[in-house]
Amino acid sequence: MSNGIGIVGAGMIGAAHAFGYRNHLSKFASRLPGLNLTAVADPNATLARQLAQSFGFSRTVSDWREVVSDPEIGVISVALPNFLHVDAVEAALAAGKHVLCEKPLALSASQARRLYEQGKSSSVCAATVFNYRRIPAVTEIRNMISAGELGEIVNILVQFQCEYAADPQLPHSWRYERNRAGPGALLDIGTHAIDTARFLCGEVSEVAGAVSTISIKERFLAACSTVGHNRVELSSERRPVDNDDVMSALLRFDSGAQGLFSTSRVAIGMGNTLSFEVFGTKATARFSTQSINQYQIARFDGSGQTPFATVFNRPSSPNVGSMLPVPFDGVAVGYAEVFGFMIHDFLNAIAEGRPISDGTLLDGLRAAEVLDAIQASADNGGPVTVERSPV
Ligand SMILES: NC(=O)c1ccc[n+]([C@@H]2O[C@H](COP(=O)([O-])OP(=O)(O)OC[C@H]3O[C@@H](n4cnc5c(N)ncnc54)[C@H](O)[C@@H]3O)[C@@H](O)[C@H]2O)c1
């Protein structure tokens, strides 16, 4: 198989993929001979060129199909708007290419299931981007839970609160249309919170109830092309917003634990914040991306005032000693570095000829099944059992 890398979609997150490949490429020189940064695809030629030049990709093309049909390309990152994920991943798998698809894997669980089935019967490595799993503190808490250090998990509060859409003057885009994005905050950022809840507490069996709010009901179209959450000049034409700005839900896990989930894209002051508190019978652990280099743990001491201890990143923290150029106590990791850990895991799985272990297509499918149930509960106002397809 050819070892050219192609990124499809040169918008906001395409750059994080490019940064990850650039940083980890040389580590695979002997195991994936000829691995190289081949092409960036985007109909916005300026964006594609800027990304290719910044990170050293050889050429640009205007559509994802040209990357999928390129015989020199064997590794593809899908960083397209949500509604294009299924077509691009299906075509990449059919062409025998390794594929790393942005979350959400698809707009619905039934679409995600199609991709999962296709991936299962293919010999390539196929993965869903769940970058927040790779944060050293998050992985460490998960390892402690698996080792029983927190005892039985009783409940989790998990949130993804963002400010990116709080400005009504931000242009309308694919993100605000249920047709092209699926649900709003729920699918865009809630996916990460649900994946984190699953990563820590296992499968969700039931959504006991959910509530959805659209707080900014229409937005102006951009007067020019736009990327990510950028502010640009607006036209005078308005379009309705028909997916959620805020979504909250009450969850039940297979284990019997309960979960409280909330996500918002209009949370003023919150930046881009994933956070959780997970409560066990022996200890409580808490984490927020606002303090990404640490977590806190309170191990029950019977005093009635069990204190939290803060644990900072250190060389033995997951991914720190092995991946960071400066792996000393308390040295910070950033968003793009963590994103690179995901790219590294993907390339490593390809080099070893095995499926990726974290951020599989099944993880993408399982998250989609929970999101479908949350949306159904918000639509119908009652409890919804999570329809988990057999694998
Ligand atoms: N993992 C994360 O933390 C994270 C963060 C942000 C976005 N995302 C996901 O990444 C995806 C892209 O989001 P974004 O914010 O970068 O969006 P964006 O709108 O900034 O970029 C999407 C790009 O795709 C391009 N595109 C559209 N049609 C195309 C085609 N036929 N061929 C090639 N390119 C095409 C657009 O021109 C645009 O530049 C979404 O699925 C989003 O959910 C993930």
Ligand as a Chemical Component Dictionary entry (heavy atoms), coordinates in Angstrom:
data_LIG
# 
_chem_comp.id                   LIG 
_chem_comp.type                 NON-POLYMER 
_chem_comp.pdbx_formal_charge   0 
_chem_comp.three_letter_code    LIG 
# 
loop_
_chem_comp_atom.comp_id 
_chem_comp_atom.atom_id 
_chem_comp_atom.alt_atom_id 
_chem_comp_atom.type_symbol 
_chem_comp_atom.charge 
_chem_comp_atom.model_Cartn_x 
_chem_comp_atom.model_Cartn_y 
_chem_comp_atom.model_Cartn_z 
_chem_comp_atom.pdbx_ordinal 
LIG N1  N1  N 0  -11.900 16.617 17.451 1  
LIG C1  C1  C 0  -12.174 17.873 17.754 2  
LIG O1  O1  O 0  -11.887 18.329 18.849 3  
LIG C2  C2  C 0  -12.857 18.741 16.729 4  
LIG C3  C3  C 0  -12.813 20.143 16.835 5  
LIG C4  C4  C 0  -13.447 20.898 15.823 6  
LIG C5  C5  C 0  -14.101 20.267 14.777 7  
LIG N2  N2  N 1  -14.153 18.896 14.735 8  
LIG C6  C6  C 0  -14.874 18.198 13.643 9  
LIG O2  O2  O 0  -14.124 18.377 12.445 10 
LIG C7  C7  C 0  -15.005 18.474 11.321 11 
LIG C8  C8  C 0  -14.704 19.759 10.567 12 
LIG O3  O3  O 0  -14.950 20.844 11.445 13 
LIG P1  P1  P 0  -14.246 22.276 11.208 14 
LIG O4  O4  O 0  -14.544 23.069 12.397 15 
LIG O5  O5  O -1 -12.848 22.085 10.784 16 
LIG O6  O6  O 0  -15.141 22.797 9.995  17 
LIG P2  P2  P 0  -14.773 23.938 8.947  18 
LIG O7  O7  O 0  -16.056 24.377 8.378  19 
LIG O8  O8  O 0  -13.836 24.913 9.566  20 
LIG O9  O9  O 0  -13.904 23.136 7.849  21 
LIG C9  C9  C 0  -14.459 22.176 6.994  22 
LIG C10 C10 C 0  -13.727 22.312 5.668  23 
LIG O10 O10 O 0  -14.184 21.284 4.768  24 
LIG C11 C11 C 0  -14.156 21.844 3.474  25 
LIG N3  N3  N 0  -14.951 21.078 2.514  26 
LIG C12 C12 C 0  -16.280 21.166 2.261  27 
LIG N4  N4  N 0  -16.599 20.331 1.249  28 
LIG C13 C13 C 0  -15.456 19.698 0.874  29 
LIG C14 C14 C 0  -15.144 18.728 -0.118 30 
LIG N5  N5  N 0  -16.085 18.232 -0.951 31 
LIG N6  N6  N 0  -13.858 18.279 -0.244 32 
LIG C15 C15 C 0  -12.887 18.778 0.576  33 
LIG N7  N7  N 0  -13.135 19.717 1.529  34 
LIG C16 C16 C 0  -14.406 20.168 1.680  35 
LIG C17 C17 C 0  -14.705 23.247 3.688  36 
LIG O11 O11 O 0  -14.396 24.111 2.596  37 
LIG C18 C18 C 0  -14.005 23.649 4.977  38 
LIG O12 O12 O 0  -12.793 24.339 4.746  39 
LIG C19 C19 C 0  -16.427 18.425 11.878 40 
LIG O13 O13 O 0  -16.928 17.133 11.753 41 
LIG C20 C20 C 0  -16.256 18.767 13.361 42 
LIG O14 O14 O 0  -17.221 18.148 14.187 43 
LIG C21 C21 C 0  -13.533 18.145 15.679 44 
# 
loop_
_chem_comp_bond.comp_id 
_chem_comp_bond.atom_id_1 
_chem_comp_bond.atom_id_2 
_chem_comp_bond.value_order 
_chem_comp_bond.pdbx_ordinal 
LIG N1  C1  SING 1  
LIG C1  O1  DOUB 2  
LIG C1  C2  SING 3  
LIG C2  C3  SING 4  
LIG C2  C21 DOUB 5  
LIG C3  C4  DOUB 6  
LIG C4  C5  SING 7  
LIG C5  N2  DOUB 8  
LIG N2  C6  SING 9  
LIG N2  C21 SING 10 
LIG C6  O2  SING 11 
LIG C6  C20 SING 12 
LIG O2  C7  SING 13 
LIG C7  C8  SING 14 
LIG C7  C19 SING 15 
LIG C8  O3  SING 16 
LIG O3  P1  SING 17 
LIG P1  O4  DOUB 18 
LIG P1  O5  SING 19 
LIG P1  O6  SING 20 
LIG O6  P2  SING 21 
LIG P2  O7  DOUB 22 
LIG P2  O8  SING 23 
LIG P2  O9  SING 24 
LIG O9  C9  SING 25 
LIG C9  C10 SING 26 
LIG C10 O10 SING 27 
LIG C10 C18 SING 28 
LIG O10 C11 SING 29 
LIG C11 N3  SING 30 
LIG C11 C17 SING 31 
LIG N3  C12 SING 32 
LIG N3  C16 SING 33 
LIG C12 N4  DOUB 34 
LIG N4  C13 SING 35 
LIG C13 C14 SING 36 
LIG C13 C16 DOUB 37 
LIG C14 N5  SING 38 
LIG C14 N6  DOUB 39 
LIG N6  C15 SING 40 
LIG C15 N7  DOUB 41 
LIG N7  C16 SING 42 
LIG C17 O11 SING 43 
LIG C17 C18 SING 44 
LIG C18 O12 SING 45 
LIG C19 O13 SING 46 
LIG C19 C20 SING 47 
LIG C20 O14 SING 48 
# 
